[in-house]
Protein backbone atom coordinates (compact mmCIF):
# COMPACT_ATOMS: atom_id res chain seq x y z
CA UNK A 1 0.00 0.00 0.00
CA UNK A 2 2.84 2.40 0.78
CA UNK A 3 4.55 1.70 -2.53
CA UNK A 4 1.28 1.90 -4.46
CA UNK A 5 0.38 5.20 -2.80
CA UNK A 6 3.72 6.80 -3.59
CA UNK A 7 3.69 5.42 -7.14
CA UNK A 8 0.23 6.88 -7.72
CA UNK A 9 1.17 10.23 -6.20
CA UNK A 10 4.31 10.38 -8.30
CA UNK A 11 2.28 9.87 -11.46
CA UNK A 12 -0.27 12.42 -10.22
CA UNK A 13 2.46 14.99 -9.63
CA UNK A 14 3.66 14.34 -13.17
CA UNK A 15 0.21 15.21 -14.52
CA UNK A 16 -0.53 11.67 -15.67
CA UNK A 17 -3.61 11.03 -13.50
CA UNK A 18 -6.75 12.91 -14.61
CA UNK A 19 -8.61 15.00 -12.02
CA UNK A 20 -11.72 12.82 -12.36
CA UNK A 21 -9.89 9.48 -12.26
CA UNK A 22 -11.21 6.85 -9.85
CA UNK A 23 -7.60 6.20 -8.93
CA UNK A 24 -7.66 9.33 -6.80
CA UNK A 25 -10.29 7.61 -4.68
CA UNK A 26 -7.93 4.67 -4.10
CA UNK A 27 -5.32 7.19 -2.97
CA UNK A 28 -7.70 8.40 -0.25
CA UNK A 29 -8.60 4.85 0.78
CA UNK A 30 -4.95 3.82 1.18
CA UNK A 31 -3.89 6.95 3.02
CA UNK A 32 -6.83 6.77 5.39
CA UNK A 33 -5.34 3.84 7.32
CA UNK A 34 -2.05 2.44 6.02
CA UNK A 35 0.28 4.62 8.15
CA UNK A 36 -1.93 4.30 11.24
CA UNK A 37 -1.52 0.53 10.75
CA UNK A 38 2.28 0.90 10.76
CA UNK A 39 2.23 2.87 14.00
CA UNK A 40 -0.30 0.50 15.57
CA UNK A 41 1.81 -2.56 14.81
CA UNK A 42 4.88 -0.82 16.25
CA UNK A 43 2.90 -0.16 19.43
CA UNK A 44 2.02 -3.85 19.76
CA UNK A 45 5.64 -4.77 20.49
CA UNK A 46 7.05 -1.75 22.28
CA UNK A 47 6.39 -2.86 25.88
CA UNK A 48 8.11 -6.19 25.30
CA UNK A 49 11.14 -4.24 24.10
CA UNK A 50 11.03 -1.96 27.14
CA UNK A 51 11.21 -4.95 29.46
CA UNK A 52 14.71 -5.66 28.18
CA UNK A 53 15.99 -2.60 30.03
CA UNK A 54 16.79 0.99 29.09
CA UNK A 55 20.21 0.34 27.53
CA UNK A 56 19.06 -2.44 25.21
CA UNK A 57 15.83 -0.62 24.41
CA UNK A 58 17.46 2.63 23.34
CA UNK A 59 20.27 0.85 21.57
CA UNK A 60 17.68 -0.94 19.44
CA UNK A 61 15.83 2.36 18.79
CA UNK A 62 19.04 3.97 17.59
CA UNK A 63 19.92 1.05 15.32
CA UNK A 64 16.43 0.50 13.88
CA UNK A 65 15.04 4.06 13.77
CA UNK A 66 17.62 6.84 14.17
CA UNK A 67 20.45 5.34 12.14
CA UNK A 68 18.29 4.27 9.15
CA UNK A 69 16.55 7.67 9.22
CA UNK A 70 19.75 9.66 8.79
CA UNK A 71 21.51 7.19 6.51
CA UNK A 72 18.68 6.79 4.01
CA UNK A 73 17.70 10.45 4.17
CA UNK A 74 21.22 11.36 3.10
CA UNK A 75 21.36 8.64 0.44
CA UNK A 76 17.97 9.46 -1.07
CA UNK A 77 18.46 13.21 -0.68
CA UNK A 78 21.82 13.05 -2.43
CA UNK A 79 20.34 11.15 -5.36
CA UNK A 80 17.43 13.60 -5.56
CA UNK A 81 19.82 16.54 -5.49
CA UNK A 82 21.88 15.09 -8.35
CA UNK A 83 18.81 14.28 -10.44
CA UNK A 84 16.67 17.30 -9.55
CA UNK A 85 17.59 19.11 -12.78
CA UNK A 86 16.57 16.14 -14.92
CA UNK A 87 13.23 14.58 -15.79
CA UNK A 88 13.85 11.75 -13.34
CA UNK A 89 12.27 13.61 -10.38
CA UNK A 90 9.10 15.65 -9.91
CA UNK A 91 10.44 18.01 -7.23
CA UNK A 92 13.44 20.28 -6.83
CA UNK A 93 15.96 19.34 -4.16
CA UNK A 94 19.47 20.52 -3.31
CA UNK A 95 22.29 19.36 -1.07
CA UNK A 96 21.59 22.38 1.14
CA UNK A 97 18.15 20.94 1.82
CA UNK A 98 19.76 17.93 3.50
CA UNK A 99 20.48 20.00 6.61
CA UNK A 100 16.73 20.35 7.14
CA UNK A 101 16.29 16.64 7.85
CA UNK A 102 16.85 17.52 11.51
CA UNK A 103 13.43 19.19 11.58
CA UNK A 104 11.82 18.57 8.17
CA UNK A 105 12.01 14.91 7.09
CA UNK A 106 12.27 13.94 3.44
CA UNK A 107 9.34 11.86 2.22
CA UNK A 108 8.81 9.07 3.18
CA UNK A 109 11.11 9.20 6.20
CA UNK A 110 8.72 11.29 8.28
CA UNK A 111 7.45 7.95 9.58
CA UNK A 112 10.78 7.07 11.24
CA UNK A 113 11.08 10.63 12.56
CA UNK A 114 7.60 10.54 14.09
CA UNK A 115 8.06 6.96 15.29
CA UNK A 116 11.12 7.91 17.33
CA UNK A 117 9.27 10.65 19.20
CA UNK A 118 6.19 8.44 19.61
CA UNK A 119 8.48 5.79 21.10
CA UNK A 120 10.02 8.38 23.40
CA UNK A 121 6.56 9.44 24.63
CA UNK A 122 5.57 5.80 25.24
CA UNK A 123 8.80 5.22 27.18
CA UNK A 124 8.32 8.29 29.38
CA UNK A 125 4.75 7.20 30.22
CA UNK A 126 5.54 3.49 30.40
CA UNK A 127 4.58 3.24 34.10
CA UNK A 128 1.16 4.77 33.49
CA UNK A 129 -1.96 3.27 31.99
CA UNK A 130 -1.78 3.27 28.18
CA UNK A 131 -5.07 5.18 28.09
CA UNK A 132 -3.20 8.25 29.35
CA UNK A 133 -0.87 8.21 26.34
CA UNK A 134 -3.89 7.80 24.03
CA UNK A 135 -5.65 10.82 25.51
CA UNK A 136 -2.58 13.05 25.54
CA UNK A 137 -1.57 12.12 21.98
CA UNK A 138 -5.11 12.65 20.67
CA UNK A 139 -5.34 16.02 22.40
CA UNK A 140 -1.98 17.04 20.93
CA UNK A 141 -3.13 15.97 17.48
CA UNK A 142 -6.33 18.00 17.72
CA UNK A 143 -4.49 21.12 18.89
CA UNK A 144 -1.96 21.21 16.05
CA UNK A 145 -2.86 23.45 13.14
CA UNK A 146 -1.51 24.79 9.85
CA UNK A 147 0.53 27.50 11.59
CA UNK A 148 2.78 24.84 13.14
CA UNK A 149 5.39 22.70 11.40
CA UNK A 150 3.53 19.79 9.84
CA UNK A 151 5.86 17.26 11.44
CA UNK A 152 4.39 18.14 14.85
CA UNK A 153 0.99 16.91 13.68
CA UNK A 154 2.64 13.79 12.25
CA UNK A 155 4.29 13.07 15.61
CA UNK A 156 1.01 13.48 17.51
CA UNK A 157 -0.81 11.46 14.83
CA UNK A 158 1.72 8.64 15.00
CA UNK A 159 1.86 8.66 18.80
CA UNK A 160 -1.92 8.28 19.00
CA UNK A 161 -2.01 5.19 16.79
CA UNK A 162 1.08 3.73 18.44
CA UNK A 163 -0.67 4.20 21.79
CA UNK A 164 -3.69 2.31 20.42
CA UNK A 165 -1.32 -0.55 19.62
CA UNK A 166 0.06 -0.45 23.16
CA UNK A 167 -3.49 -0.38 24.53
CA UNK A 168 -4.57 -3.30 22.32
CA UNK A 169 -1.67 -5.39 23.58
CA UNK A 170 -1.94 -4.44 27.25
CA UNK A 171 -5.70 -4.91 27.47
CA UNK A 172 -5.83 -8.10 25.42
CA UNK A 173 -7.72 -6.64 22.44
CA UNK A 174 -5.13 -7.94 20.04
CA UNK A 175 -5.90 -11.53 21.07
CA UNK A 176 -9.53 -10.96 20.15
CA UNK A 177 -8.54 -9.56 16.76
CA UNK A 178 -6.18 -12.47 16.19
CA UNK A 179 -8.92 -15.03 16.87
CA UNK A 180 -11.56 -13.38 14.68
CA UNK A 181 -13.67 -15.66 12.51
CA UNK A 182 -13.92 -15.08 8.74
CA UNK A 183 -17.43 -13.63 8.98
CA UNK A 184 -16.27 -11.11 11.60
CA UNK A 185 -13.26 -10.13 9.50
CA UNK A 186 -15.41 -9.60 6.41
CA UNK A 187 -17.97 -7.62 8.42
CA UNK A 188 -15.20 -5.39 9.79
CA UNK A 189 -13.89 -4.85 6.26
CA UNK A 190 -17.43 -3.81 5.35
CA UNK A 191 -17.46 -1.31 8.22
CA UNK A 192 -14.19 0.08 6.91
CA UNK A 193 -15.72 0.49 3.44
CA UNK A 194 -18.62 2.43 4.96
CA UNK A 195 -16.36 4.55 7.19
CA UNK A 196 -13.92 5.48 4.44
CA UNK A 197 -16.77 6.25 2.05
CA UNK A 198 -18.31 8.62 4.58
CA UNK A 199 -14.96 10.27 5.23
CA UNK A 200 -14.40 10.75 1.51
CA UNK A 201 -17.92 12.10 1.02
CA UNK A 202 -17.40 14.57 3.88
CA UNK A 203 -14.01 15.50 2.38
CA UNK A 204 -12.19 14.86 5.62
CA UNK A 205 -8.38 15.01 5.36
CA UNK A 206 -6.90 11.51 5.56
CA UNK A 207 -5.34 12.31 8.94
CA UNK A 208 -8.79 12.98 10.40
CA UNK A 209 -10.58 9.87 9.10
CA UNK A 210 -10.41 8.20 12.52
CA UNK A 211 -13.26 5.66 12.05
CA UNK A 212 -11.75 4.57 8.73
CA UNK A 213 -8.30 4.22 10.28
CA UNK A 214 -9.51 2.16 13.25
CA UNK A 215 -11.73 -0.16 11.20
CA UNK A 216 -9.01 -0.44 8.53
CA UNK A 217 -6.47 -1.51 11.14
CA UNK A 218 -8.86 -4.05 12.67
CA UNK A 219 -9.92 -5.45 9.31
CA UNK A 220 -6.31 -5.81 8.14
CA UNK A 221 -5.24 -7.72 11.25
CA UNK A 222 -8.35 -9.90 11.22
CA UNK A 223 -8.10 -10.79 7.53
CA UNK A 224 -4.41 -11.69 7.69
CA UNK A 225 -4.98 -13.70 10.86
CA UNK A 226 -7.74 -15.65 9.11
CA UNK A 227 -5.52 -16.21 6.06
CA UNK A 228 -2.63 -17.48 8.19
CA UNK A 229 -4.90 -19.80 10.21
CA UNK A 230 -6.84 -21.17 7.26
CA UNK A 231 -3.82 -21.38 4.96
CA UNK A 232 -0.97 -22.14 7.35
CA UNK A 233 1.48 -22.60 4.48
CA UNK A 234 1.21 -18.86 3.83
CA UNK A 235 2.17 -17.85 7.37
CA UNK A 236 5.93 -18.21 6.89
CA UNK A 237 6.12 -16.35 3.55
CA UNK A 238 4.00 -13.55 5.01
CA UNK A 239 6.32 -13.34 8.02
CA UNK A 240 9.32 -13.25 5.67
CA UNK A 241 7.79 -10.34 3.76
CA UNK A 242 7.19 -8.55 7.04
CA UNK A 243 10.83 -8.94 8.00
CA UNK A 244 12.02 -7.18 4.83
CA UNK A 245 9.45 -4.39 4.99
CA UNK A 246 12.10 -1.93 6.23
CA UNK A 247 14.14 -2.52 3.07
CA UNK A 248 11.11 -1.82 0.89
CA UNK A 249 10.25 1.23 2.96
CA UNK A 250 13.64 2.96 2.75
CA UNK A 251 14.42 2.11 -0.89
CA UNK A 252 11.11 2.21 -2.73
CA UNK A 253 11.13 5.93 -3.59
CA UNK A 254 14.44 5.54 -5.43
CA UNK A 255 13.14 2.39 -7.13
CA UNK A 256 9.93 4.17 -8.15
CA UNK A 257 11.87 7.10 -9.61
CA UNK A 258 14.02 4.71 -11.62
CA UNK A 259 11.00 2.74 -12.85
CA UNK A 260 9.03 5.85 -13.79
CA UNK A 261 11.93 7.34 -15.76
CA UNK A 262 12.66 4.08 -17.57
CA UNK A 263 9.01 3.49 -18.47
CA UNK A 264 8.26 7.05 -19.59
CA UNK A 265 11.49 8.26 -21.13
CA UNK A 266 13.27 5.09 -22.26
CA UNK A 267 10.47 2.71 -23.18
CA UNK A 268 7.91 5.38 -24.03
CA UNK A 269 5.12 3.77 -22.00
CA UNK A 270 2.21 6.16 -21.39
CA UNK A 271 -0.64 3.82 -20.39
CA UNK A 272 -1.56 4.74 -16.82
CA UNK A 273 -2.48 1.19 -15.79
CA UNK A 274 0.85 -0.20 -16.98
CA UNK A 275 2.79 2.63 -15.33
CA UNK A 276 1.02 2.08 -12.02
CA UNK A 277 1.29 -1.72 -12.04
CA UNK A 278 4.90 -1.87 -13.26
CA UNK A 279 5.96 0.93 -10.93
CA UNK A 280 4.44 -0.69 -7.86
CA UNK A 281 5.91 -4.11 -8.66
CA UNK A 282 9.33 -2.57 -9.31
CA UNK A 283 9.11 -0.47 -6.16
CA UNK A 284 8.79 -3.67 -4.14
CA UNK A 285 11.00 -5.99 -6.20
CA UNK A 286 14.13 -3.85 -6.43
CA UNK A 287 14.42 -3.28 -2.64
CA UNK A 288 13.82 -6.99 -2.03
CA UNK A 289 16.59 -7.93 -4.47
CA UNK A 290 18.99 -5.33 -3.07
CA UNK A 291 18.28 -6.42 0.49
CA UNK A 292 18.90 -10.07 -0.40
CA UNK A 293 22.24 -9.09 -1.96
CA UNK A 294 23.20 -7.05 1.12
CA UNK A 295 22.33 -9.96 3.41
CA UNK A 296 24.43 -12.32 1.29
CA UNK A 297 27.34 -9.86 1.45
CA UNK A 298 26.78 -9.39 5.21
CA UNK A 299 26.26 -5.66 4.70
CA UNK A 300 22.56 -5.38 5.55
CA UNK A 301 23.02 -4.09 9.09
CA UNK A 302 25.52 -1.51 7.83
CA UNK A 303 22.64 -0.05 5.84
CA UNK A 304 20.24 -0.14 8.79
CA UNK A 305 18.39 -3.20 7.51
CA UNK A 306 17.64 -6.57 9.15
CA UNK A 307 20.52 -9.01 8.73
CA UNK A 308 20.30 -12.77 8.57
CA UNK A 309 21.31 -13.07 12.24
CA UNK A 310 18.23 -11.18 13.48
CA UNK A 311 15.44 -13.26 14.93
CA UNK A 312 11.86 -12.64 13.80
CA UNK A 313 10.67 -12.05 17.38
CA UNK A 314 12.94 -9.02 17.79
CA UNK A 315 12.55 -7.39 14.40
CA UNK A 316 10.51 -4.23 14.82
CA UNK A 317 10.13 -0.94 12.99
N, C-alpha and C positions, 0 to 999 in steps of 0.2 A: 504493500500500500504506500509506503514511503517513497519507493522508487517510482511507482506509477504516478503519484501525486506530483513529484518533482519533474518527471518527464512531461506530463501534461502541462504544467505551469511553464516549463521551458518553451514548449511549442506555442503556448498562448502568448508568452512574451515576444515570441518571434512573429506574431501576427498570423499564425497558421490555424488557429481555432476560431471559427466564426462566433460572433456574439450570441447567436441564438442556438448554438450547438448544445445538444443534450450532454455532451462531455463535461460541460461546465457544472452540470448538476452532480456528476460523479465526483468532481473535485470537492464540492461541498460535503458530500456524503463521507468521503475519505477523511477530510480534515476535521470533521465533526468529532471523531473519536480515536483516530489512530495514534496520535501523540499522547492523549490521556491514557491509552492502553499501555504505552511504553512506561510512563511514570507509574501507573498502577502496578505493573509487574515488578518494577524495581522496588516498590514499597513492600511487596510480598516477602522479600528476602532480607530486608535491611536489618531487622531485629536479630536474626540469626547471625548476621555478620557482626553486629555490635557485641554479641556475647563472647566473641573471640578476644575482646579487650581493645583498648583504645589504640595501642601501637599497631596491631595487626589490622584493625579496622581502617585507620587513616592511611596506612601504607597501601592497602588495597584500593582506597579511593584515589590516591595519587596515581597509582599505576593504571587504573582502569577508567579514570575520568579526567584528571588534570593533565597527565602526560599525553594521552591521545588528543585531548582538546588542543593543546598548543602545537603539538607535532603536526597534526593533520590540517590545522588552520594555516600554519606556515606553508606546508606543502601545497595545499589547494590554492591558497592566496597567491603564492609565487607563480603557479601555473596560470592563474587568472590574470595576474599582472602582465605576464609575458604575452598572453594571447588576447588581451583586452582590446588591442587595436586591429584585430582580425575579425573574421566572421564566425569564429569558433565560439564566441561568448555573446550573451545578450546584454551584459552590463559592463560598465567601465570599472576598472579596479587598478590600483597602483600599489607599489611596494610601500609607499607611505601609509596606505590604509591598513597595513598589517599591524601597526602600533595600536590601532583601535580595538584589536581583539581582546584587550584587557577589559573593555567595557561595552563593546559592540560586536558580538560574535558574528562570524561569517556564516551564512546559511550553508549547511544545515546544523552547524555546530552549536547553535543556541541551546539545543537539547542537553548537551553535556554541561554547558555553562549553568543552565537552570538546575540540572540534576545535582550538581555539586552543592549549590546553596540549599536546595530542598533537602539533601542528605544532611547538611550541616544543621538545618532547623530540626530535623527529626532526631539528630544526635543530642542536641541541646535539651530537647523535651522528652528524651527517652524514658525518664522516670515518671512521666505523667501519663494519664490516659490518652490514647491516640485521638479521642474525640476533641481534645484541646487543640492539637495541631490542625485538625480539620477545620475547626471554627476559626482559628487565627489565620490560616492560609486563605480560607474563603473570604474572610473580612478584608484581608490585604488585597486580594484579587478584585473585589468589588470597589475598593477605594482608589485603585490606580486609574489614571485617565490619560488622555492623549497629550497632556502637557508634560508627562513624565517619560523618561526613556522607556522604550517598549520592552526592553529586557526585564524591567521590574515586574511588569504584568506577566511575562513568561515565567519568571521565578515563582510568583505567587500561584499562577495557574498550575505549574508543574508540582509545586509543593502540595497543593490541594489534592491532586489525583494520587500523588505518592502517599499522602496520608490516608486516602481511602484504601490503598493497598495494604498499608500497615494495619488499619482498622479491620479489614477483611481477614487478615491473617490472625490477628490477636483475638478477635471475637468469633472465630470459627466460620465466618461466612464463606471463606474460600473452599472449605470442605463441602458445603452445600452446593456451590457452583460446580465443583469437580464431580459430584455424584448425580448431576442433573440427568434426567431421562430425555430421550430424543424429542418427545412431544413438548417438554418444557423448554428445551433449547430452541426449537422451532418457534414456539410461542414468543419467547423473548426476542428472537430475531424479528418477529412480526411487530413487537412493541417498538423495537429500534426503528423499523421502517416508518411507523406512524410518527414517532418522535422526531426523526430527522426530516420527515416531510413537513411537519408543522413548523419546525425551526426554519426550514428553507422558505416556506410560505410567508412566515412572519419576518423574513429577511434578517434573522439574528446573525451576528458575526459568529464564525465557527467556535471561537473561544467561549461564547456564551450559550452554546447549545447543550446545557447541562443534562437534560433528560436523554438526549441522543447519545451523549458521551457515556453516561452510566449504563444505559441499555446496550450500547454497542460493546462496551467492555464485557458485560455479563454474557451477552450472546456469543462473543468470540471465545471466551473461556469455556462456556458450556459446549459449544459446537465442537471445538477441538478435543475436549475431554471425551465427548461421545465418540468421535472418530477414533481416538486412540484406544478406547475401551472396546469398541465394536470391531475395529480393524487393528489388532495389536501389532501386526507386522509394520504398520506405519509409524508406530510410536518412536522407534529408534531413528529413522530418517528425519522425522519432525524435530526430535531433540538435536540431531546433528545440524540441521538448518538453524536452529535457535542459537547454537554455540558459535556459528560464524556470522551472526547478524551484525556484530560490531564491524566486521570487515566490509560488509555490504554498506552499512551506514556511513562509514568514513570515506569510502572510495566511490560511491555511486554517482556523485555529482560529476566527477572527472570522467567516469565511464559514460555518463549520459552526454556530456559535451562532445566527447570523441565520437560517439555513435551518431549524434545529431549532425555533426559536421560531415562525417563520412557519407551518411545517407543523403543529405541535402546537396552537398557541394562536390562530392566525388561520384556518387552513384546517380545523382539526379532524381532521387525518389521524392515525390511530393504528395503521395496519398497519405492522408492523415492517419488512417487505421494502421497502415504499415509502419509509419513513423512511430506511432505510439506503442505498438506491439513490439517491434524490433528494438526500440529504445529501452523499454522496460526490461525485456529479456537480457539485453546487453548490460544494462545497469546492474543486474543481479549477477550475471555470469562472469563478467570480467573480475569483479572483486572476489568471487569465489575461487576463480582460477589463480589469481594473484596470491590470495591467502594460502591456498594449498601449496604454491611454490615457496612462499616464505616459511611455512611450517616445515617443508622438506629441507630447506636450507638452514633451518633453526634460527631464523631471523624474525619470526612473527612477533615475539615479545618486544624486540627492539622497536617495532613499529606500533606498539601499543595494542597488539591483537592477541587473542588467545593462542597459546602454543600447544603443542601436542602433549605436554606434561600436565596441563591444567585439567582438573577433574570437573565433570559436569555440575556437581553439586555446588561448586564454588564460583562458577562463571556467572557473573552478574554485570549488568550495564546500568 
